[in-house]
Amino acid sequence: MGYLLSEDDVVEVMRKDFVATGSDGDYPYFGGGIDPIGIIQHLRSYATFSTKLRHYALDRGIISLPHAIRSCTGLSAEILGWRDRGLIKEGYWADITVFNPETIAPKSTPRHPHRYSEGIEYVLVNGEIALDSGQPSGALAGRVLRIQDR
C-alpha cells in the first residue's frame, strides 16, 4: 500500500475551502483480505471520512468540524453538480449521517483494514434508515447517480 503525499501536504490541501474529501477506495467484501492480484485493502475504503473528522478536526484542530463536514458533503455535491444533495434542506434527498463527536474514530489499520469506524449512529440513504443505532437495517435505498441526475 503506497502513499503519495506527505502529512504536511495533506494538511495544507485539506485547509483549502475548495478541496472536497473523496475516496477512491472500493467497496470490498467485508473481511476479504487480499484481492486476487495480491493487493491488500487500503484504509481509505473504511476510514477516509472518520479519519478526517476525528484526527484532523476534533483531535488536532487542523480544520474546524464544520469545514470537515462541508468538504465531505455539500462541497462534493456542488462540485459534481448535484443540486438536490449534500445539504439538509427541504426538497433535497435525505442522505444523512449522524455521528457522535465523542466516539467517532477510524478502526482500520494497515494490518487490519477491514474494520468499520466507530461512533456512527445512524445513516439515511435517500430518506431510508440504512444504519440504525450502529447496526445495518437491511435497507437498500441507494442508487447509481448519473449525469442526468444533476
C-alpha positions in Angstrom: 0.0 0.0 0.0 1.5 3.3 -1.0 1.0 6.9 0.0 1.8 9.7 -2.4 1.5 12.8 -0.2 3.4 13.8 2.9 1.4 14.6 6.1 2.4 18.3 5.6 0.9 18.2 2.1 -2.3 16.5 3.3 -2.8 19.2 6.0 -2.1 22.1 3.6 -4.5 20.8 0.9 -7.4 20.0 3.4 -7.3 23.5 4.7 -8.4 24.9 1.3 -12.1 25.8 1.1 -12.3 24.4 -2.4 -11.0 20.9 -1.7 -13.6 18.2 -1.2 -13.0 14.9 0.6 -13.3 11.9 -1.6 -12.1 8.3 -1.6 -11.0 6.2 -4.4 -11.3 3.1 -2.2 -13.6 0.4 -3.4 -16.4 -1.3 -1.5 -14.8 -4.6 -0.6 -16.5 -7.6 0.8 -16.0 -7.2 4.5 -13.1 -9.2 5.7 -12.0 -10.1 2.1 -8.3 -9.6 2.9 -6.1 -9.6 -0.1 -7.6 -9.2 -3.6 -6.9 -11.7 -6.4 -3.8 -9.8 -7.6 -2.3 -9.6 -4.1 -3.1 -6.1 -3.2 -4.0 -5.5 0.4 -7.2 -3.5 1.0 -6.4 0.2 1.5 -7.6 2.0 4.6 -9.5 4.6 2.6 -12.2 2.0 1.9 -13.2 2.1 5.6 -11.6 5.2 7.3 -11.4 8.2 5.0 -14.2 10.3 6.5 -13.9 9.2 10.1 -10.1 9.9 10.0 -10.8 13.5 8.7 -13.4 14.1 11.4 -11.5 12.5 14.3 -7.8 13.1 13.6 -7.8 16.4 11.7 -10.8 18.2 13.0 -11.6 17.0 16.5 -8.2 15.9 17.8 -5.7 18.1 16.1 -7.9 21.1 15.2 -6.2 21.4 11.8 -9.7 22.3 10.4 -13.0 23.0 12.1 -15.7 20.4 12.3 -18.0 22.4 10.0 -15.2 22.7 7.5 -14.6 18.9 7.6 -18.3 18.1 7.3 -18.8 20.6 4.4 -15.8 19.1 2.5 -17.4 15.6 2.8 -21.0 16.6 1.9 -22.2 19.8 0.4 -19.0 20.7 -1.4 -18.7 17.3 -3.0 -22.3 17.6 -4.3 -21.7 21.1 -5.5 -18.6 20.0 -7.5 -20.5 17.1 -9.0 -23.4 19.4 -9.9 -26.0 17.6 -7.8 -28.4 20.4 -6.9 -30.6 18.3 -4.6 -28.0 16.5 -2.5 -25.3 17.4 0.0 -27.3 19.6 2.3 -30.1 19.1 4.8 -32.7 21.2 3.1 -36.4 20.9 2.1 -36.7 19.2 -1.2 -33.3 17.6 -1.1 -32.7 13.9 -0.9 -32.1 12.8 2.7 -28.6 11.4 2.6 -27.6 11.9 6.3 -25.0 10.5 8.6 -25.4 11.0 12.4 -22.2 10.5 14.3 -21.2 11.1 17.9 -18.2 13.5 18.0 -17.1 12.0 21.3 -16.7 8.5 19.8 -16.2 8.9 16.1 -13.0 7.1 15.3 -11.4 5.0 12.5 -10.6 1.4 13.5 -9.0 0.1 10.4 -5.2 -0.3 10.3 -2.8 -1.4 7.5 -2.6 -4.8 9.1 -6.3 -5.0 9.8 -8.0 -2.8 7.1 -11.5 -4.4 7.3 -12.7 -2.6 10.4 -15.7 -0.3 10.4 -15.3 3.1 12.1 -16.9 3.7 15.5 -19.3 6.4 16.5 -21.6 6.4 13.5 -25.0 6.0 15.0 -27.4 6.5 12.0 -27.2 6.7 8.3 -30.1 7.6 6.0 -29.8 7.0 2.3 -32.5 8.7 0.1 -34.5 9.1 3.3 -34.4 5.5 4.4 -32.6 4.4 7.5 -29.7 2.2 6.4 -27.8 2.2 9.8 -29.9 2.3 13.0 -28.2 2.6 16.4 -24.9 1.5 14.7 -26.5 -1.6 13.1 -27.3 -2.2 9.5 -31.1 -2.1 8.9 -31.1 -4.1 5.7 -32.5 -1.2 3.7 -31.0 -0.9 0.2 -32.1 2.6 -0.8 -29.0 3.7 -2.7 -28.9 4.1 -6.4 -26.4 5.0 -9.1 -26.3 8.7 -9.8 -25.9 9.6 -13.4 -25.1 12.8 -15.3 -28.9 13.4 -15.9 -29.4 13.4 -12.1 -27.6 16.7 -11.9 
